[in-house]
Amino acid sequence: MPSPRRPAGPGSRAGAATAWQVRAGGATALSGADAGTAVPALAKALADPDGDVRKAAVLSLVRHAGTGEDARAGTGEDLRAGAREDALAALATATSDSDADVRAYAARAL
């Protein structure tokens, strides 16, 4: 019996070969994932060539950083040591993105 395949998300090796819509959807889905898994993948997605993928990554990072109106209430599931700081660092990096929307979303979150 073949083993189940893991879905490709932003930052994965398979992510580069998928359509931007799939990569953006993956970034959006990571907003509800465990921060320890999501934040590193979202930080990598900030290097995606498509601006919409980077926007989705920033919006998901906002949830994990605990900033902005969409921030998740501080529950134990999302508070791994350093996850918030890693998300904030990724958002700070996004403030120098080439896309004005990505910069604006990141700046507003900080």
Summary of the structure (lengths in Angstrom):
residues: 110
radius of gyration: 13.5
end to end distance: 47.9
largest distance: 48.7
contacts: 338
relative contact order: 0.16
helix: 62%
strand: 0%
